[in-house]
Amino acid sequence: MIRCLLRFAFAVVALMAAVAAGMALLKRALPSIGDEDSDEVRLTAIGEGRTHVSRAAAFRGGSSLSVMGATRIDLRRATPAPGGATLRLQALMSAVKVIVPEGWLVRTDLECANATVVDRSARAKEETDAAPDLVLCGKAVASAVAVSNKARRTAAEAVPEASAEGAVPA
């Protein structure tokens, strides 16, 4: 019985080491490209968090790869290129947050498998035939993708409103 447990423990440790080595190789092979003034970016977050704040004068988009990591893309200071921007997201067991300016129209065309996409931008529920300022496409597997106009919720926003009787709604 103890031999069986030791073999299992060794197999688990070997698997974890192989995953860590693979992630380290991916990090080296796929570095992030672009800075805050770049019109196109390629962001990579593998086993880590990555924040990108764009101030591009004509943001065209780019790509973001996130594997067991978190990516935060802040576009509030960017201006979309004429015709809009396309951001291709690839997320595996990750969290991706895209922060856009108040007036931007965002279209999400993500393929999801055990993933969720939440659009909380100001124009999220707007029905229009206008061309979007930003198109999010790509794939998300076991991940969460959020689009918002705010960097983060304040503590006051996180607390639900109390009803007239003082009870917190369910």
N, C-alpha and C positions, 0 to 999 in steps of 0.2 A: 504494500500500500504506500509506504513512504517513497519507494523508488518511483512509483507512478506519479506521485505528487511532485517529486523533484524533476522528473522529465517534463511534466506539464509546466512547472515554474520556469525551467530552462527554455522551453519553447516560447513562452510568453515574453521573456526577456529578450530572446533572439529576435522575435518579431518586432518588438518595440525598437530595438537597435537598428533593424533593417529599415523601418519606417523613418526613423530619425536620420539615418544616412541618406535615404532617398530624398527627404525634404531638404537636406543640406545641399545635395547635388542640384536639385531644382532651383534653389535660391541662387546658386552660382551661375547656372545656365540661363536663367531668365531674370536679369536685373531690371529694376525700374528705370525707365527712361523718361526724361522731361522734367522741367521745373515749373515754378508757379507762373511763368510767362509763356510757357509752351502752348501752342495751339492744339497739339496732339500729344497725348501721354500714353505710356505703357506702365501700369502700376502692378507690382507683384508683392503680395503679402503671404508668405508661406511660413506658417507656425509663429506668426508675429502680428503686431498691429501696424498699420500704415495709414498715415494721414496725408492727404494732398489738398492744398489750398491753391486754387487757380485764380490768376489775375489776367488771364489771356484776353487779348483785345479781339480775337476772332476764334473762339474755342470751337474746334471741329469734332472733338471727342477723342477716342482712342480705345484702350482696352484695360481691363483690370482682372488679374488672376489672384484669387484668394483661396488658399488651401489651409484648412484648420487655422484660420487667422481672422483678422478683422480689418476692414478697409473703410476709411471715412474720406469721401470726396466732397469738398466744399467748393461749390461753383458760384457762390453768392457775389463774388467780385469779378466774375468772368462775363464776357459778352459773347453770345453765340454767333457763329459765323453765319453769313447770309445762307439761308436754306437749312439752318439748324445744325445740330451736332448729334453724333451717334456714339454712344458709349457701350462697348461690348463687355459684358460681365461674365466671368466664369468663376463660380463659387462652389466649393466643396467643403461641407461642414464648416461654414464661415458665416460671418455677419458683415453685410455691406450697407453703408448708409451714404446716400447721395443727398446733399443739401443744395437746393436751388433757390434763386431769387424769387420773390413773391409773384412776379408777373409771368414766369416761365410756364409754358404748357409742356407737360411731360407725358410721353407715351411709353408704356412698358410692354415689351414683346418678349418676355422671358419664358423659356421652357423650364418648368419646375418639376422636380421629383422629390417628394417629402420636403418641400421648401415652401416658404411663404413670401409674398411680395405685398408690401403695404405702401400705398401712396397717400401721404397726408399733406401734399402740397396744396396751396391755396386754390389751384384750378383743377384739382383731381376729379371732381364730379361734374365738371363743365362739359356739356355736350356741344362740340363744335367741329366744323370741317376744316378749321384753320390748321396750317402746318405746325407741328410741334417744334418747340425750341430745342428739345432734347428727346432722343429715342434711346431707351435702354433695351438692349437685346442680349441674347446669350443664353446661358444655362445656369441653373442653381440646383444643387443636389444637397439635401439635408442642410439647408442654409436659410438665412433670413435676409431679405433685401428691403430696405426702407427708403422712401423718398420723402423729404420734408423741406420746409422753409426755415426750420429752426435748428440750431446746433444741438441743443438738448432741452429736454423738458426741465423746467424749474421745479423745485419742491412743491410750490403752490399748485402748479399744473398737474402734478402727480396725485394730489389728494382729491378724491371725489367731492363734488358739491354736496352739502347737507340739505336735506329737505326742510320744509317749514317746521316740522315737529322736531328737527334736530337729528333725525335718524339718517344714517348714511344709506343711500340707495344700493340695492343689490345688483 
